[in-house]
């Protein structure tokens, strides 16, 4: 139930920001950050990862070595741009938090959507389920990117800048999850 509530919150916030872009002020940033943190707190995936770090369970994600390329992209981007200040670090960490929230939400939403569709389409099969899961990850990954752009403090200074760190974080999380599958 918490996944459905958080998903509705994402839809409402992104819809409100898209409906009236000039009205997006500091309250949208605070609301988006709060929604991201709430998503991380209610996510079963991230609670399991936290318990695994404490040594109580096995981790549902592989180690960072499976996301080697994504991690190097995150390290090299600020060095290549010569932006090693506090704001760039905050922006990269914000991208990581948003990617983790979007990944956790997509990971938990896909089985719920599949369960609902299997009742109406019993012939969906394994391939159709995999394609649908990829579609959920793409849609919620793009929704996370939108949320990331709403929260980015650097967007005020550089309005056309694309947050390249977000896709690297998301790809790293997918690589860490697929290494165990």
Secondary structure, DSSP 8 states (H G I E B T S, - for coil): -HHHHHHHHHHHHHHHHHH-GGG--HHHHHHHHHHHHHHHHH-HHHHHHHHHHTTSS--SS--GGGGHHHHHHHHHHHHHHT--SHHHHHHHHHHHHHHHHHHHHHHHHHHHHHHHHHHH-TT-HHHHHHHHHHHHHHHHHHHHHHHHHHH-SHHHH-TT---HHHHHHHHHHHHHHHTT-
